[in-house]
Amino acid sequence: MIKSRSLINFLCIACLLVMLIFALSIGAPALCYADRATVSGSDVLADLVKDGIFEPATYPYRENDHSLTLIHIAESSDKELLVYVYQPGGKEDNLRASSINISTSLNSLSYKNYKLNYLNSNGVFFKYSVKDFVVSDNETRYYSITSIYREWQKEFDTELTYENYVAEVSYSVAKEYRYEGEDSKYHCDVSDVVTITDKFVGFVRYFDGYGFGGSVDCDSHFVAFNTDCEIDTLIEADVYYVAQRYNVNTNGIFDWLIPGYTTFYEKTSNYAYLSDEDHVDHKGPGWGPVSSYAWDRIETVDQFLEENIKKQNVYESGLFDVVVASSVKDEALERLKGKKWVLRFAETSHTFSSLSNTNTDEYGTLIGEVSILRLKFKTGDKVYNLGVVDNKQSGSNSPTNGSTTELEAVFNLFDLLEEKTGIPRWVWIMIAIAIPLAILLPVLSAFFPAFRAVLTTVLKGIITAIVWLLKGLVWLICLPFRGIKR
């Protein structure tokens, strides 16, 4: 009986040990081992089993599972940072991790997005190096990793609506690694992260006046979003995005003879660091009726809509008033509905010029692959500063707002002349038309004899029309007195 109980106790202890080892092998172990002498060309599985803890059997092949899971990182003897990833679909998926978000400081989080370079794979295990990353010589080194990305795939990833599309899909990592001393050991902890659950990328275009041969505009780029946690006050935000300048030239009906062209310039990676204290006062650089706009870098959706729905500005410009009306399109309103926060992270210029009736030139900047990297916020009485899990998303190449520019039928100069002289405004308008015609038409008829006959006919027609108009006015004025006898 005693022997039986001892055997049962032994089996229970053995089962508990197996379960413990199994649990540790699935997630990130509290203490991970990394060989400083690891080289980029070594086999991924050979690297992973070095620590004596890693158990490959706990990472099975799963058909139609396109996810990424970070298993481990290591520093190579060449000061490269190596990344080991579990991809359940294996080589059959033909997927590659594309980039990763890393902060090398834990106290002052500052995440950067790094491209990944594929090195080799073995079954479901893949090995990458981090591009443009050099391991520091500091005795203690930190790596806070929030997420890892792969490219969006049409075959199995969900498409977005209203001309938004995902460039890269993100997967949570939420780990903090600390390397200390010469014992080649990483201390690994799980970290808290915020996940973006829904977002919309776009830009609003503001009229900035006129430039040479055309208009000047300001494109204000934004991302609207929700998160998986409650945010009462959003204090700071870091945003990653890619910018690309472009030029579109067209020759209209003569395009077959002299083809137009579209030029896309080099893509650049950019970071925007926003604070709730940041405010933008924008005044357009163009001449004429120059617009002024104002907004906060961090806004609620309600604030954003208040600034951009059915806005109408009237600008006095000498002979006439210019009315610029702008409002967010209905489709964009649907995408903004239900979102809470808006980050207005960048402004770019847009110019459109027409050198003739057919030749046009357009210059602007495309903004895409927008991803939120960090959020600092307050919920209740507590302040959080956390990394973010978010995809890379691009919006439409067209503005989310529609705008119209109209000339109002308010001739300010003629109103002023009528007020000062007492002569009706229509008389001054006729004089303003007649003086240039009186100067221009005789000159044209002198140089172009054939034009003289046309000019004579036109003038006769104008004079005849004026005479009939005056007769009609006299007839209307005298009409009430026709029945009165003298």
Secondary structure, DSSP 8 states (H G I E B T S, - for coil): -HHHHHHHHHHHHHHHHHHHHHHHHHS--SEEE--TTB-TTS-HHHHHGGGS---GGGS---TT----EEEEEEEBTTS-EEEEEE-TTGGGG---EEEEEEES-SSS---EEEEEEEEEEETTEEEEEETT------SEEEEEEEEEEEE--TTTS---STT-EEEEEEEEEEEEEEEETTTTEEEEEE--EEEEEEEEEEEEEEEEEEETTEEEEEEEEEEEEEESS--SEEEEEEEEEEEEEEEEEE-GGGTTTS--EEEE---EEEEEEEETT-EEEEE-SSBSS--EEEEESEEEHHHHHHHHSSEEEEEEETTEEEEEEEEE-HHHHHHHTT--EEEEEEEEEEEEEESSSS-EEEEEEEEEEEEEEEEEEEETTEEEEEEEE--EEE--SS-SEEEEEEEES--HHHHHHHHHH---HHHHHHHHHHHHHHHHHHHHHHH-HHHHHHHHHHHHHHHHHHHHHHHHHHHHHHGGGTT---
